[in-house]
Amino acid sequence: MSPVSKRGPRADASRNAARLLAAAREVLAEAGNDAAFDVIARRAGVGNATLYRHFPTRADLLVAVYADEVTTLCERGTRLLDSADPIGALFAWLDEFVVHIATKRALALAATEGTNERRTALFHQWHAAITSTAERLIRHARPALRSDVTATDVLTLASGAALSTDIAHARRLVTMLRTGIVAQPGSATDD
């Protein structure tokens, strides 16, 4: 290995990759998962060769964009752990989670087209990160929640809402979920 390769990517290469991801996020949101690569490269202010150097295939780009979306969602959850209102923090994050599921599902599926092994590995990685974030938020809110509530429960209910209706209604359903998982004095599951 040469001394240059031990140092990692050059600063301009890292900046280009970040600009490409940001541009891809925007263009894919506007034009869909089949957006032209040259539009993404132009928006990022780089040439097509630079785009292909960083993301040789459409799948590579879509995986990077969706992974970035998951990272952003999880980082938001981590920041919310500092909230003085743990229930409010949990539901603020769940609101973002519902929007994420409703608006990014097609991207996640497109990013993982191909072999089942690749889809399974990527979905497992993304699911684990999101579940871990939900678990930490639930632990933070635990004193005010029903004792039997799990991250899986909450994510399943929120995902179901996101996949079954429009975004506004899904967000309303998640708000209603709050009544069901917050501990009620004297409830059988609160012992």
C-alpha positions in Angstrom: 0.0 0.0 0.0 1.4 3.4 -0.9 1.7 6.2 1.6 -1.0 8.1 -0.2 -3.5 5.2 0.0 -2.9 4.9 3.8 -4.0 8.5 4.3 -7.5 7.9 3.0 -9.3 10.1 0.4 -8.1 13.5 -0.5 -9.9 16.5 0.9 -11.3 17.4 -2.5 -12.5 13.9 -3.1 -14.4 13.9 0.3 -15.9 17.3 -0.6 -17.0 16.0 -4.0 -18.6 12.9 -2.5 -20.5 15.1 0.0 -21.6 17.4 -2.7 -22.7 14.5 -4.9 -24.7 13.0 -2.1 -26.4 16.3 -1.3 -27.2 16.9 -5.0 -28.4 13.3 -5.4 -30.7 13.7 -2.4 -32.3 16.8 -4.0 -32.5 15.5 -7.5 -33.9 12.2 -6.4 -36.5 13.9 -4.3 -37.5 16.1 -7.3 -37.3 13.6 -10.2 -37.5 10.2 -8.6 -35.0 7.2 -8.4 -34.5 7.2 -12.2 -33.1 10.7 -12.3 -30.3 11.2 -14.8 -26.7 11.0 -13.5 -25.7 14.0 -15.5 -28.3 16.2 -13.8 -26.9 15.0 -10.4 -23.3 15.7 -11.4 -24.2 19.2 -12.8 -26.1 20.0 -9.6 -23.1 19.0 -7.6 -20.8 21.1 -9.8 -18.7 18.1 -10.9 -18.3 16.1 -14.1 -19.9 12.8 -14.8 -16.5 11.1 -14.5 -16.3 12.3 -10.9 -19.8 11.0 -10.1 -18.9 7.6 -11.6 -15.6 7.4 -9.8 -17.5 7.8 -6.4 -20.6 5.8 -7.4 -19.9 3.4 -10.3 -23.5 2.2 -10.5 -27.0 3.7 -9.8 -27.4 1.2 -7.0 -24.2 2.4 -5.4 -25.5 6.0 -5.4 -29.0 5.0 -4.2 -27.5 3.0 -1.3 -25.3 5.9 -0.3 -28.2 8.3 -0.4 -30.6 6.1 1.6 -27.8 5.2 4.1 -27.3 9.0 4.5 -31.1 9.4 5.1 -31.0 6.7 7.8 -27.9 8.3 9.4 -29.7 11.7 9.5 -32.8 10.2 11.1 -30.7 8.4 13.7 -28.6 11.5 14.5 -31.8 13.5 15.0 -32.9 10.8 17.6 -29.6 11.1 19.3 -29.9 14.9 19.6 -33.4 14.5 21.0 -32.0 12.4 23.9 -30.9 15.8 25.4 -34.5 16.9 25.6 -36.1 17.7 29.0 -39.3 16.3 27.7 -38.6 12.6 26.9 -42.1 11.8 25.7 -42.1 14.9 23.5 -38.7 13.8 22.1 -39.8 10.3 21.4 -42.9 11.5 19.5 -41.0 14.2 17.6 -38.7 11.5 16.4 -41.5 9.2 15.6 -43.1 11.9 13.5 -39.9 12.2 11.5 -39.7 8.4 11.3 -43.2 8.3 9.8 -42.3 10.9 7.2 -39.1 9.0 6.5 -41.0 5.7 5.9 -43.7 7.3 3.8 -41.3 9.3 1.6 -38.1 7.1 1.4 -39.5 3.6 1.1 -39.2 3.6 -2.7 -35.6 4.8 -2.4 -34.8 2.0 0.0 -36.3 -0.6 -2.3 -34.6 0.8 -5.4 -31.3 1.0 -3.6 -31.4 -2.7 -2.8 -32.7 -4.2 -6.1 -30.6 -7.1 -7.1 -29.6 -10.1 -5.1 -31.5 -11.0 -1.9 -28.3 -11.3 0.1 -27.5 -7.6 -0.6 -31.0 -6.5 0.2 -31.1 -8.5 3.4 -27.7 -7.2 4.6 -28.5 -3.6 3.9 -32.0 -3.7 5.4 -30.6 -5.4 8.5 -28.0 -2.7 8.9 -30.5 0.1 8.4 -33.2 -1.5 10.6 -30.7 -2.1 13.4 -29.6 1.5 13.4 -33.2 2.8 13.5 -34.2 0.2 16.1 -31.3 1.2 18.3 -32.3 4.9 18.1 -35.9 4.0 19.0 -34.7 1.9 21.9 -32.6 4.7 23.4 -35.5 7.2 23.0 -37.8 4.7 24.7 -35.4 4.1 27.6 -35.1 7.9 28.0 -39.0 8.1 28.2 -39.4 4.8 30.1 -40.7 6.2 33.4 -43.7 7.7 31.5 -44.4 4.8 29.2 -46.4 1.6 29.8 -44.0 -1.0 31.1 -44.7 -3.4 28.2 -43.9 -1.0 25.4 -40.9 -2.0 23.2 -39.1 -0.3 20.3 -40.5 -3.0 18.0 -44.0 -2.2 19.1 -43.6 1.5 18.5 -41.8 1.1 15.2 -44.3 -1.4 13.9 -47.3 0.8 14.7 -45.6 3.9 13.2 -44.5 2.0 10.1 -48.0 0.6 9.7 -49.4 4.1 9.8 -46.9 5.4 7.3 -47.5 2.6 4.8 -51.3 2.6 5.0 -52.3 6.2 4.4 -51.0 9.7 3.3 -48.4 11.5 5.3 -50.7 13.9 7.1 -53.0 11.1 8.3 -50.0 8.9 9.3 -48.7 11.8 11.4 -52.1 12.1 13.0 -52.2 8.4 13.8 -48.8 8.6 15.5 -50.0 11.4 17.6 -52.9 9.2 18.6 -50.5 6.4 19.4 -49.2 8.6 22.2 -52.4 8.0 24.2 -51.9 4.2 23.9 -48.3 3.9 25.1 -48.1 6.5 27.8 -48.6 4.9 31.2 -52.0 5.6 32.7 -52.3 5.6 36.5 -53.7 2.3 37.7 -53.5 0.5 34.4 -52.9 -3.3 34.5 -49.7 -3.0 32.4 -48.3 -0.2 34.6 -47.5 -2.6 37.5 
